[in-house]
Amino acid sequence: MADHDDVYPGYDFSSHVGYGVAKHRAAIDNLGVTPLHRLSFAPLAKYANVEANSQNTSDDGKV
């Protein structure tokens, strides 16, 4: 996970072991999910629809 710290700054991947860490949960709330996050994990399921919608939107915000 330490290697992912450089790719996804702000999540502090190198200093914790999972979603239960308050700092990581706050980062997800503030920054959203990354491709590393399992959206099938119950606490992250709420982001599945948000992520799908953002992938269907162009740079100008139009679908």
mmJSON file of the N, C-alpha and C atoms, coordinates in Angstrom:
{"data_MODEL":{"atom_site":{
"group_PDB":["ATOM","ATOM","ATOM","ATOM","ATOM","ATOM","ATOM","ATOM","ATOM","ATOM","ATOM","ATOM","ATOM","ATOM","ATOM","ATOM","ATOM","ATOM","ATOM","ATOM","ATOM","ATOM","ATOM","ATOM","ATOM","ATOM","ATOM","ATOM","ATOM","ATOM","ATOM","ATOM","ATOM","ATOM","ATOM","ATOM","ATOM","ATOM","ATOM","ATOM","ATOM","ATOM","ATOM","ATOM","ATOM","ATOM","ATOM","ATOM","ATOM","ATOM","ATOM","ATOM","ATOM","ATOM","ATOM","ATOM","ATOM","ATOM","ATOM","ATOM","ATOM","ATOM","ATOM","ATOM","ATOM","ATOM","ATOM","ATOM","ATOM","ATOM","ATOM","ATOM","ATOM","ATOM","ATOM","ATOM","ATOM","ATOM","ATOM","ATOM","ATOM","ATOM","ATOM","ATOM","ATOM","ATOM","ATOM","ATOM","ATOM","ATOM","ATOM","ATOM","ATOM","ATOM","ATOM","ATOM","ATOM","ATOM","ATOM","ATOM","ATOM","ATOM","ATOM","ATOM","ATOM","ATOM","ATOM","ATOM","ATOM","ATOM","ATOM","ATOM","ATOM","ATOM","ATOM","ATOM","ATOM","ATOM","ATOM","ATOM","ATOM","ATOM","ATOM","ATOM","ATOM","ATOM","ATOM","ATOM","ATOM","ATOM","ATOM","ATOM","ATOM","ATOM","ATOM","ATOM","ATOM","ATOM","ATOM","ATOM","ATOM","ATOM","ATOM","ATOM","ATOM","ATOM","ATOM","ATOM","ATOM","ATOM","ATOM","ATOM","ATOM","ATOM","ATOM","ATOM","ATOM","ATOM","ATOM","ATOM","ATOM","ATOM","ATOM","ATOM","ATOM","ATOM","ATOM","ATOM","ATOM","ATOM","ATOM","ATOM","ATOM","ATOM","ATOM","ATOM","ATOM","ATOM","ATOM","ATOM","ATOM","ATOM","ATOM","ATOM","ATOM","ATOM","ATOM","ATOM","ATOM"],
"id":[1,2,3,4,5,6,7,8,9,10,11,12,13,14,15,16,17,18,19,20,21,22,23,24,25,26,27,28,29,30,31,32,33,34,35,36,37,38,39,40,41,42,43,44,45,46,47,48,49,50,51,52,53,54,55,56,57,58,59,60,61,62,63,64,65,66,67,68,69,70,71,72,73,74,75,76,77,78,79,80,81,82,83,84,85,86,87,88,89,90,91,92,93,94,95,96,97,98,99,100,101,102,103,104,105,106,107,108,109,110,111,112,113,114,115,116,117,118,119,120,121,122,123,124,125,126,127,128,129,130,131,132,133,134,135,136,137,138,139,140,141,142,143,144,145,146,147,148,149,150,151,152,153,154,155,156,157,158,159,160,161,162,163,164,165,166,167,168,169,170,171,172,173,174,175,176,177,178,179,180,181,182,183,184,185,186,187,188,189],
"type_symbol":["N","C","C","N","C","C","N","C","C","N","C","C","N","C","C","N","C","C","N","C","C","N","C","C","N","C","C","N","C","C","N","C","C","N","C","C","N","C","C","N","C","C","N","C","C","N","C","C","N","C","C","N","C","C","N","C","C","N","C","C","N","C","C","N","C","C","N","C","C","N","C","C","N","C","C","N","C","C","N","C","C","N","C","C","N","C","C","N","C","C","N","C","C","N","C","C","N","C","C","N","C","C","N","C","C","N","C","C","N","C","C","N","C","C","N","C","C","N","C","C","N","C","C","N","C","C","N","C","C","N","C","C","N","C","C","N","C","C","N","C","C","N","C","C","N","C","C","N","C","C","N","C","C","N","C","C","N","C","C","N","C","C","N","C","C","N","C","C","N","C","C","N","C","C","N","C","C","N","C","C","N","C","C","N","C","C","N","C","C"],
"label_atom_id":["N","CA","C","N","CA","C","N","CA","C","N","CA","C","N","CA","C","N","CA","C","N","CA","C","N","CA","C","N","CA","C","N","CA","C","N","CA","C","N","CA","C","N","CA","C","N","CA","C","N","CA","C","N","CA","C","N","CA","C","N","CA","C","N","CA","C","N","CA","C","N","CA","C","N","CA","C","N","CA","C","N","CA","C","N","CA","C","N","CA","C","N","CA","C","N","CA","C","N","CA","C","N","CA","C","N","CA","C","N","CA","C","N","CA","C","N","CA","C","N","CA","C","N","CA","C","N","CA","C","N","CA","C","N","CA","C","N","CA","C","N","CA","C","N","CA","C","N","CA","C","N","CA","C","N","CA","C","N","CA","C","N","CA","C","N","CA","C","N","CA","C","N","CA","C","N","CA","C","N","CA","C","N","CA","C","N","CA","C","N","CA","C","N","CA","C","N","CA","C","N","CA","C","N","CA","C","N","CA","C","N","CA","C","N","CA","C","N","CA","C"],
"label_alt_id":[null,null,null,null,null,null,null,null,null,null,null,null,null,null,null,null,null,null,null,null,null,null,null,null,null,null,null,null,null,null,null,null,null,null,null,null,null,null,null,null,null,null,null,null,null,null,null,null,null,null,null,null,null,null,null,null,null,null,null,null,null,null,null,null,null,null,null,null,null,null,null,null,null,null,null,null,null,null,null,null,null,null,null,null,null,null,null,null,null,null,null,null,null,null,null,null,null,null,null,null,null,null,null,null,null,null,null,null,null,null,null,null,null,null,null,null,null,null,null,null,null,null,null,null,null,null,null,null,null,null,null,null,null,null,null,null,null,null,null,null,null,null,null,null,null,null,null,null,null,null,null,null,null,null,null,null,null,null,null,null,null,null,null,null,null,null,null,null,null,null,null,null,null,null,null,null,null,null,null,null,null,null,null,null,null,null,null,null,null],
"label_comp_id":["MET","MET","MET","ALA","ALA","ALA","ASP","ASP","ASP","HIS","HIS","HIS","ASP","ASP","ASP","ASP","ASP","ASP","VAL","VAL","VAL","TYR","TYR","TYR","PRO","PRO","PRO","GLY","GLY","GLY","TYR","TYR","TYR","ASP","ASP","ASP","PHE","PHE","PHE","SER","SER","SER","SER","SER","SER","HIS","HIS","HIS","VAL","VAL","VAL","GLY","GLY","GLY","TYR","TYR","TYR","GLY","GLY","GLY","VAL","VAL","VAL","ALA","ALA","ALA","LYS","LYS","LYS","HIS","HIS","HIS","ARG","ARG","ARG","ALA","ALA","ALA","ALA","ALA","ALA","ILE","ILE","ILE","ASP","ASP","ASP","ASN","ASN","ASN","LEU","LEU","LEU","GLY","GLY","GLY","VAL","VAL","VAL","THR","THR","THR","PRO","PRO","PRO","LEU","LEU","LEU","HIS","HIS","HIS","ARG","ARG","ARG","LEU","LEU","LEU","SER","SER","SER","PHE","PHE","PHE","ALA","ALA","ALA","PRO","PRO","PRO","LEU","LEU","LEU","ALA","ALA","ALA","LYS","LYS","LYS","TYR","TYR","TYR","ALA","ALA","ALA","ASN","ASN","ASN","VAL","VAL","VAL","GLU","GLU","GLU","ALA","ALA","ALA","ASN","ASN","ASN","SER","SER","SER","GLN","GLN","GLN","ASN","ASN","ASN","THR","THR","THR","SER","SER","SER","ASP","ASP","ASP","ASP","ASP","ASP","GLY","GLY","GLY","LYS","LYS","LYS","VAL","VAL","VAL"],
"label_asym_id":["A","A","A","A","A","A","A","A","A","A","A","A","A","A","A","A","A","A","A","A","A","A","A","A","A","A","A","A","A","A","A","A","A","A","A","A","A","A","A","A","A","A","A","A","A","A","A","A","A","A","A","A","A","A","A","A","A","A","A","A","A","A","A","A","A","A","A","A","A","A","A","A","A","A","A","A","A","A","A","A","A","A","A","A","A","A","A","A","A","A","A","A","A","A","A","A","A","A","A","A","A","A","A","A","A","A","A","A","A","A","A","A","A","A","A","A","A","A","A","A","A","A","A","A","A","A","A","A","A","A","A","A","A","A","A","A","A","A","A","A","A","A","A","A","A","A","A","A","A","A","A","A","A","A","A","A","A","A","A","A","A","A","A","A","A","A","A","A","A","A","A","A","A","A","A","A","A","A","A","A","A","A","A","A","A","A","A","A","A"],
"label_entity_id":["1","1","1","1","1","1","1","1","1","1","1","1","1","1","1","1","1","1","1","1","1","1","1","1","1","1","1","1","1","1","1","1","1","1","1","1","1","1","1","1","1","1","1","1","1","1","1","1","1","1","1","1","1","1","1","1","1","1","1","1","1","1","1","1","1","1","1","1","1","1","1","1","1","1","1","1","1","1","1","1","1","1","1","1","1","1","1","1","1","1","1","1","1","1","1","1","1","1","1","1","1","1","1","1","1","1","1","1","1","1","1","1","1","1","1","1","1","1","1","1","1","1","1","1","1","1","1","1","1","1","1","1","1","1","1","1","1","1","1","1","1","1","1","1","1","1","1","1","1","1","1","1","1","1","1","1","1","1","1","1","1","1","1","1","1","1","1","1","1","1","1","1","1","1","1","1","1","1","1","1","1","1","1","1","1","1","1","1","1"],
"label_seq_id":[1,1,1,2,2,2,3,3,3,4,4,4,5,5,5,6,6,6,7,7,7,8,8,8,9,9,9,10,10,10,11,11,11,12,12,12,13,13,13,14,14,14,15,15,15,16,16,16,17,17,17,18,18,18,19,19,19,20,20,20,21,21,21,22,22,22,23,23,23,24,24,24,25,25,25,26,26,26,27,27,27,28,28,28,29,29,29,30,30,30,31,31,31,32,32,32,33,33,33,34,34,34,35,35,35,36,36,36,37,37,37,38,38,38,39,39,39,40,40,40,41,41,41,42,42,42,43,43,43,44,44,44,45,45,45,46,46,46,47,47,47,48,48,48,49,49,49,50,50,50,51,51,51,52,52,52,53,53,53,54,54,54,55,55,55,56,56,56,57,57,57,58,58,58,59,59,59,60,60,60,61,61,61,62,62,62,63,63,63],
"pdbx_PDB_ins_code":[null,null,null,null,null,null,null,null,null,null,null,null,null,null,null,null,null,null,null,null,null,null,null,null,null,null,null,null,null,null,null,null,null,null,null,null,null,null,null,null,null,null,null,null,null,null,null,null,null,null,null,null,null,null,null,null,null,null,null,null,null,null,null,null,null,null,null,null,null,null,null,null,null,null,null,null,null,null,null,null,null,null,null,null,null,null,null,null,null,null,null,null,null,null,null,null,null,null,null,null,null,null,null,null,null,null,null,null,null,null,null,null,null,null,null,null,null,null,null,null,null,null,null,null,null,null,null,null,null,null,null,null,null,null,null,null,null,null,null,null,null,null,null,null,null,null,null,null,null,null,null,null,null,null,null,null,null,null,null,null,null,null,null,null,null,null,null,null,null,null,null,null,null,null,null,null,null,null,null,null,null,null,null,null,null,null,null,null,null],
"Cartn_x":[0.819,0.0,0.863,2.07,2.947,3.19,3.271,3.481,2.315,1.143,-0.037,-0.146,0.644,0.649,1.005,1.975,2.392,1.338,0.646,-0.355,-1.634,-2.016,-3.249,-2.939,-2.366,-2.035,-3.3,-3.167,-4.288,-4.995,-4.798,-5.463,-4.602,-3.332,-2.399,-2.356,-2.355,-2.371,-1.226,-0.07,1.089,1.048,0.152,0.191,-1.008,-1.831,-2.952,-3.255,-4.164,-4.433,-5.862,-6.653,-7.991,-8.957,-10.179,-11.228,-11.638,-11.358,-11.795,-11.078,-9.996,-9.217,-9.949,-10.174,-10.948,-10.345,-9.032,-8.381,-8.655,-8.665,-8.934,-10.393,-11.3,-12.723,-12.95,-12.282,-12.417,-11.868,-10.761,-10.19,-11.154,-11.794,-12.77,-13.942,-14.405,-15.503,-15.099,-13.86,-13.4,-12.931,-12.254,-11.621,-12.345,-13.248,-13.933,-13.145,-13.583,-12.939,-11.938,-11.018,-10.034,-10.335,-9.67,-9.858,-9.438,-8.687,-8.253,-9.367,-10.33,-11.394,-12.415,-12.772,-13.764,-15.159,-15.875,-17.202,-18.221,-17.835,-18.708,-18.632,-17.643,-17.508,-18.632,-19.453,-20.698,-20.546,-19.563,-19.459,-19.152,-18.654,-18.334,-19.378,-20.353,-21.369,-22.072,-22.192,-22.864,-22.117,-20.828,-20.045,-20.154,-20.7,-20.772,-21.552,-22.693,-23.507,-22.832,-22.203,-21.509,-20.368,-19.595,-18.476,-18.961,-20.017,-20.563,-21.034,-21.674,-22.148,-20.995,-19.913,-18.798,-18.074,-18.093,-17.461,-18.292,-19.566,-20.424,-20.571,-19.794,-19.875,-18.619,-18.78,-17.624,-16.965,-15.855,-15.116,-15.928,-16.888,-17.676,-18.897,-18.999,-20.09,-21.355,-21.332,-22.521,-22.42,-23.556,-23.587,-23.573],
"Cartn_y":[-1.198,0.0,1.263,1.148,2.32,2.877,2.011,2.471,3.315,3.072,3.803,5.191,5.459,6.791,7.871,7.579,8.556,8.741,7.674,7.717,8.401,8.119,8.662,9.397,10.6,11.338,11.74,11.796,12.229,11.106,9.879,8.731,8.096,8.423,7.921,6.399,5.8,4.345,3.66,4.284,3.61,3.523,4.258,4.285,3.618,2.906,2.208,0.926,0.135,-1.166,-1.329,-0.283,-0.499,0.646,0.365,1.375,1.82,1.033,1.367,2.55,2.984,4.095,5.398,6.185,7.423,8.352,8.467,9.358,8.909,7.591,7.079,7.283,7.052,7.294,8.76,9.655,11.089,11.42,10.787,11.023,10.564,9.426,8.935,9.912,10.405,11.379,12.652,13.092,14.347,14.195,13.101,12.924,11.952,11.165,10.148,8.846,7.903,6.6,6.548,5.609,5.385,4.025,3.681,2.345,1.228,1.567,0.576,0.198,1.071,0.827,-0.167,-1.125,-2.135,-1.58,-1.239,-0.663,-1.71,-2.974,-4.024,-4.104,-3.457,-3.387,-2.483,-2.998,-2.33,-0.837,-0.416,1.022,1.885,1.279,2.038,1.895,1.06,0.811,2.092,3.042,4.307,5.076,4.777,5.46,4.798,3.612,2.886,3.673,4.208,4.973,6.296,6.931,8.199,7.971,6.918,6.605,6.288,5.535,5.197,6.45,7.354,8.592,9.468,9.542,10.391,9.833,8.53,7.938,8.15,8.457,8.69,10.165,11.005,12.441,12.936,13.806,14.359,15.435,15.973,16.983,18.248,18.548,19.767,19.531,18.316,18.008,17.527,17.357,16.907,15.421,14.752,13.318,13.072],
"Cartn_z":[0.0,0.0,0.0,0.52,0.564,-0.837,-1.842,-3.22,-3.722,-3.198,-3.652,-3.034,-2.0,-1.391,-2.406,-3.275,-4.289,-5.368,-5.702,-6.764,-6.273,-5.03,-4.461,-3.163,-3.257,-2.039,-1.28,0.011,0.843,1.562,1.097,1.724,2.805,2.828,3.844,3.858,2.671,2.542,3.293,3.375,3.966,5.489,6.117,7.58,8.259,7.518,8.141,7.384,7.94,7.341,6.841,6.832,6.307,6.517,6.119,6.117,7.507,8.519,9.866,10.472,9.877,10.413,10.103,11.131,10.975,9.928,9.898,8.932,7.494,7.276,5.931,5.542,6.464,6.185,5.845,6.554,6.276,4.887,4.51,3.179,2.096,2.303,1.324,1.221,2.351,2.334,1.603,1.784,1.186,-0.255,-0.558,-1.867,-2.782,-2.211,-2.994,-2.979,-3.762,-3.821,-4.974,-4.88,-5.936,-6.57,-7.651,-8.217,-7.255,-6.234,-5.242,-4.275,-4.108,-3.137,-3.673,-2.824,-3.195,-2.907,-3.931,-3.754,-3.324,-3.359,-2.839,-1.314,-0.709,0.742,1.251,2.15,2.552,2.873,3.658,3.947,2.724,1.661,0.445,-0.647,-0.436,-1.462,-1.886,-0.97,-1.31,-2.396,-2.597,-3.621,-4.99,-5.055,-6.325,-7.367,-7.016,-7.954,-8.301,-7.345,-7.586,-8.567,-8.36,-9.235,-10.642,-10.763,-12.077,-12.797,-12.086,-12.694,-13.145,-12.358,-12.737,-13.953,-14.157,-15.312,-16.578,-16.433,-17.578,-17.906,-17.262,-17.449,-18.152,-19.117,-19.816,-18.973,-19.426,-18.69,-18.425,-19.267,-19.077,-18.181,-17.636,-16.725,-17.385,-18.699,-19.415,-19.715,-19.689,-19.959,-21.441],
"occupancy":[1.0,1.0,1.0,1.0,1.0,1.0,1.0,1.0,1.0,1.0,1.0,1.0,1.0,1.0,1.0,1.0,1.0,1.0,1.0,1.0,1.0,1.0,1.0,1.0,1.0,1.0,1.0,1.0,1.0,1.0,1.0,1.0,1.0,1.0,1.0,1.0,1.0,1.0,1.0,1.0,1.0,1.0,1.0,1.0,1.0,1.0,1.0,1.0,1.0,1.0,1.0,1.0,1.0,1.0,1.0,1.0,1.0,1.0,1.0,1.0,1.0,1.0,1.0,1.0,1.0,1.0,1.0,1.0,1.0,1.0,1.0,1.0,1.0,1.0,1.0,1.0,1.0,1.0,1.0,1.0,1.0,1.0,1.0,1.0,1.0,1.0,1.0,1.0,1.0,1.0,1.0,1.0,1.0,1.0,1.0,1.0,1.0,1.0,1.0,1.0,1.0,1.0,1.0,1.0,1.0,1.0,1.0,1.0,1.0,1.0,1.0,1.0,1.0,1.0,1.0,1.0,1.0,1.0,1.0,1.0,1.0,1.0,1.0,1.0,1.0,1.0,1.0,1.0,1.0,1.0,1.0,1.0,1.0,1.0,1.0,1.0,1.0,1.0,1.0,1.0,1.0,1.0,1.0,1.0,1.0,1.0,1.0,1.0,1.0,1.0,1.0,1.0,1.0,1.0,1.0,1.0,1.0,1.0,1.0,1.0,1.0,1.0,1.0,1.0,1.0,1.0,1.0,1.0,1.0,1.0,1.0,1.0,1.0,1.0,1.0,1.0,1.0,1.0,1.0,1.0,1.0,1.0,1.0,1.0,1.0,1.0,1.0,1.0,1.0],
"B_iso_or_equiv":[0.0,0.0,0.0,0.0,0.0,0.0,0.0,0.0,0.0,0.0,0.0,0.0,0.0,0.0,0.0,0.0,0.0,0.0,0.0,0.0,0.0,0.0,0.0,0.0,0.0,0.0,0.0,0.0,0.0,0.0,0.0,0.0,0.0,0.0,0.0,0.0,0.0,0.0,0.0,0.0,0.0,0.0,0.0,0.0,0.0,0.0,0.0,0.0,0.0,0.0,0.0,0.0,0.0,0.0,0.0,0.0,0.0,0.0,0.0,0.0,0.0,0.0,0.0,0.0,0.0,0.0,0.0,0.0,0.0,0.0,0.0,0.0,0.0,0.0,0.0,0.0,0.0,0.0,0.0,0.0,0.0,0.0,0.0,0.0,0.0,0.0,0.0,0.0,0.0,0.0,0.0,0.0,0.0,0.0,0.0,0.0,0.0,0.0,0.0,0.0,0.0,0.0,0.0,0.0,0.0,0.0,0.0,0.0,0.0,0.0,0.0,0.0,0.0,0.0,0.0,0.0,0.0,0.0,0.0,0.0,0.0,0.0,0.0,0.0,0.0,0.0,0.0,0.0,0.0,0.0,0.0,0.0,0.0,0.0,0.0,0.0,0.0,0.0,0.0,0.0,0.0,0.0,0.0,0.0,0.0,0.0,0.0,0.0,0.0,0.0,0.0,0.0,0.0,0.0,0.0,0.0,0.0,0.0,0.0,0.0,0.0,0.0,0.0,0.0,0.0,0.0,0.0,0.0,0.0,0.0,0.0,0.0,0.0,0.0,0.0,0.0,0.0,0.0,0.0,0.0,0.0,0.0,0.0,0.0,0.0,0.0,0.0,0.0,0.0],
"pdbx_formal_charge":[null,null,null,null,null,null,null,null,null,null,null,null,null,null,null,null,null,null,null,null,null,null,null,null,null,null,null,null,null,null,null,null,null,null,null,null,null,null,null,null,null,null,null,null,null,null,null,null,null,null,null,null,null,null,null,null,null,null,null,null,null,null,null,null,null,null,null,null,null,null,null,null,null,null,null,null,null,null,null,null,null,null,null,null,null,null,null,null,null,null,null,null,null,null,null,null,null,null,null,null,null,null,null,null,null,null,null,null,null,null,null,null,null,null,null,null,null,null,null,null,null,null,null,null,null,null,null,null,null,null,null,null,null,null,null,null,null,null,null,null,null,null,null,null,null,null,null,null,null,null,null,null,null,null,null,null,null,null,null,null,null,null,null,null,null,null,null,null,null,null,null,null,null,null,null,null,null,null,null,null,null,null,null,null,null,null,null,null,null],
"auth_seq_id":[1,1,1,2,2,2,3,3,3,4,4,4,5,5,5,6,6,6,7,7,7,8,8,8,9,9,9,10,10,10,11,11,11,12,12,12,13,13,13,14,14,14,15,15,15,16,16,16,17,17,17,18,18,18,19,19,19,20,20,20,21,21,21,22,22,22,23,23,23,24,24,24,25,25,25,26,26,26,27,27,27,28,28,28,29,29,29,30,30,30,31,31,31,32,32,32,33,33,33,34,34,34,35,35,35,36,36,36,37,37,37,38,38,38,39,39,39,40,40,40,41,41,41,42,42,42,43,43,43,44,44,44,45,45,45,46,46,46,47,47,47,48,48,48,49,49,49,50,50,50,51,51,51,52,52,52,53,53,53,54,54,54,55,55,55,56,56,56,57,57,57,58,58,58,59,59,59,60,60,60,61,61,61,62,62,62,63,63,63],
"auth_comp_id":["MET","MET","MET","ALA","ALA","ALA","ASP","ASP","ASP","HIS","HIS","HIS","ASP","ASP","ASP","ASP","ASP","ASP","VAL","VAL","VAL","TYR","TYR","TYR","PRO","PRO","PRO","GLY","GLY","GLY","TYR","TYR","TYR","ASP","ASP","ASP","PHE","PHE","PHE","SER","SER","SER","SER","SER","SER","HIS","HIS","HIS","VAL","VAL","VAL","GLY","GLY","GLY","TYR","TYR","TYR","GLY","GLY","GLY","VAL","VAL","VAL","ALA","ALA","ALA","LYS","LYS","LYS","HIS","HIS","HIS","ARG","ARG","ARG","ALA","ALA","ALA","ALA","ALA","ALA","ILE","ILE","ILE","ASP","ASP","ASP","ASN","ASN","ASN","LEU","LEU","LEU","GLY","GLY","GLY","VAL","VAL","VAL","THR","THR","THR","PRO","PRO","PRO","LEU","LEU","LEU","HIS","HIS","HIS","ARG","ARG","ARG","LEU","LEU","LEU","SER","SER","SER","PHE","PHE","PHE","ALA","ALA","ALA","PRO","PRO","PRO","LEU","LEU","LEU","ALA","ALA","ALA","LYS","LYS","LYS","TYR","TYR","TYR","ALA","ALA","ALA","ASN","ASN","ASN","VAL","VAL","VAL","GLU","GLU","GLU","ALA","ALA","ALA","ASN","ASN","ASN","SER","SER","SER","GLN","GLN","GLN","ASN","ASN","ASN","THR","THR","THR","SER","SER","SER","ASP","ASP","ASP","ASP","ASP","ASP","GLY","GLY","GLY","LYS","LYS","LYS","VAL","VAL","VAL"],
"auth_asym_id":["A","A","A","A","A","A","A","A","A","A","A","A","A","A","A","A","A","A","A","A","A","A","A","A","A","A","A","A","A","A","A","A","A","A","A","A","A","A","A","A","A","A","A","A","A","A","A","A","A","A","A","A","A","A","A","A","A","A","A","A","A","A","A","A","A","A","A","A","A","A","A","A","A","A","A","A","A","A","A","A","A","A","A","A","A","A","A","A","A","A","A","A","A","A","A","A","A","A","A","A","A","A","A","A","A","A","A","A","A","A","A","A","A","A","A","A","A","A","A","A","A","A","A","A","A","A","A","A","A","A","A","A","A","A","A","A","A","A","A","A","A","A","A","A","A","A","A","A","A","A","A","A","A","A","A","A","A","A","A","A","A","A","A","A","A","A","A","A","A","A","A","A","A","A","A","A","A","A","A","A","A","A","A","A","A","A","A","A","A"],
"auth_atom_id":["N","CA","C","N","CA","C","N","CA","C","N","CA","C","N","CA","C","N","CA","C","N","CA","C","N","CA","C","N","CA","C","N","CA","C","N","CA","C","N","CA","C","N","CA","C","N","CA","C","N","CA","C","N","CA","C","N","CA","C","N","CA","C","N","CA","C","N","CA","C","N","CA","C","N","CA","C","N","CA","C","N","CA","C","N","CA","C","N","CA","C","N","CA","C","N","CA","C","N","CA","C","N","CA","C","N","CA","C","N","CA","C","N","CA","C","N","CA","C","N","CA","C","N","CA","C","N","CA","C","N","CA","C","N","CA","C","N","CA","C","N","CA","C","N","CA","C","N","CA","C","N","CA","C","N","CA","C","N","CA","C","N","CA","C","N","CA","C","N","CA","C","N","CA","C","N","CA","C","N","CA","C","N","CA","C","N","CA","C","N","CA","C","N","CA","C","N","CA","C","N","CA","C","N","CA","C","N","CA","C","N","CA","C","N","CA","C","N","CA","C"],
"pdbx_PDB_model_num":[1,1,1,1,1,1,1,1,1,1,1,1,1,1,1,1,1,1,1,1,1,1,1,1,1,1,1,1,1,1,1,1,1,1,1,1,1,1,1,1,1,1,1,1,1,1,1,1,1,1,1,1,1,1,1,1,1,1,1,1,1,1,1,1,1,1,1,1,1,1,1,1,1,1,1,1,1,1,1,1,1,1,1,1,1,1,1,1,1,1,1,1,1,1,1,1,1,1,1,1,1,1,1,1,1,1,1,1,1,1,1,1,1,1,1,1,1,1,1,1,1,1,1,1,1,1,1,1,1,1,1,1,1,1,1,1,1,1,1,1,1,1,1,1,1,1,1,1,1,1,1,1,1,1,1,1,1,1,1,1,1,1,1,1,1,1,1,1,1,1,1,1,1,1,1,1,1,1,1,1,1,1,1,1,1,1,1,1,1]
}}}
